[in-house]
Amino acid sequence: MVDYLSIFFIAFIMSAFITFPVKRLALKLNAVDHPTERKVHTKPIPRLGGVAIFIGFAASMAFHLSKQISNPSESFDFNISELSGIFLGATLILIIGAIDDIIELPPIAKFAGQISAASILVAFGIRMEFIGNPFSGGVIYLGNVGVVLTIIWVVAFINIINFIDGLDGLAAGIAAIAALSFAFFAFDTGQLTTAIISIAIVGSTLGFLGHNFNPAKIFMGDSGSMFLGFLFGAITVGGVMKSIAAISLFAPLIIMGVPILDGALAILRRYRDGQPVTQADRDHLHHRLLRRGFTQRQAVSIIYLWSIALSAFGLTLRISPSTQKYLIILFMLFLSYLFAEFIGIFEVFSNGKHAKKKGQKAVGEDSRSDEREVKIKE
């Protein structure tokens, strides 16, 4: 337990303190997010915060690795090969994200980088080998199909964190909640490497969150959202899903339910409107909460609570008797439906052009609301 706490606190402290020089570096490199009609913030904010998260994460991993090498008999099991693949892929995706934070890469370049990073995992043997069969209780071996599924899975996770990163502290908080859930799940299934990585993610994101929560002094940028998304994709493939229990297939989807839902709705919405998937808009879950009259902090807190609830459901499924699992899933779906109905998700698809015009009007109303909020603060 002391070792686990050490990993958390090293990641937390390094991330919290290194964010100060990273913020100055971002300003010097002009890696700044300027306000636009689509964005919520009203003044330029430095990005590159992902670099601070990465350094906090890397420092905690280096600490544990050095302890493992110097005294392996007193340290817990650690898969060096698996960690090497994850670290190399994470470093590549961080570099791509950092470049994008500075000069804004074209979407095709980012996508190619994401596939390359996911391919590194496969090269190091981190891939979907089998999944639990929810019907027979056995396993389904994937063979070479697992390679393709692994790349698709990791690239998807990279982008869903990017989609949800729209309010101060939102992505960092959701990442911390999800990572803590994955840590508990990994402990329970004996996946210690995954547990260690998850704890390091919790520490590094919480350390950064002190600078990123509203009003944010720095954004994590694509360097942070892509880095965290890659790690989640890697640990779910490399650890959480390597269990014969069928629930291992669903647990990551439930725990990451909020960003997955937001990303899926964004893709469907843009496809419906004939827009590129990379075309940003102001119709994400957090934007809808703002249009309901909530402040940024309130909207973020509501989504935090929703993420905590889903994570709790995901962990409960692991320990619940099989006869109760389906009831838990139905209850979770019912609560999620109520929340989705409250923030008006379904109206986006209920009436194509009308919904689009309504959304455009709401954006204008939201912009005026943001201006009023700024004036009040001033």
Buried (B, 14 or more C-beta within 10 A) or exposed (E): EEBBEBBBBBBBBBBBBBBEEBBEBBBEBEBBBEEEEEBBBBEEBBBBBBBBBBBBBBBBBEBBBEBBEEEEEEBBEBBEEBBEBBBBBBBBBBBBBBBBBBEEBEEEEBBEBBBBBBBBBBEBEBBBBBBBEEEEEEBBEBEEEBBEBBBBBBBBBBBBBBBBBBBBBBBBBBBBBBBBBBBBBBBEBEBBBBBBBBBBBBBBBBBBBBBBBBBBBBBBBBBBBBBBBBBBBBBBBBBBBBBEBBBBBBBBEBBBBBBBBBBEBBBEBBEEBEEEBEEBBBBBBBBBBBBBEBEBBBBBBBBBEBBBBBBBBBBBBBEBEEEEBEEBBEEBEEBBEEBBEEBBBEBBEEEEEEBBEBBEEBBEEBBEBBEEBEEEEE
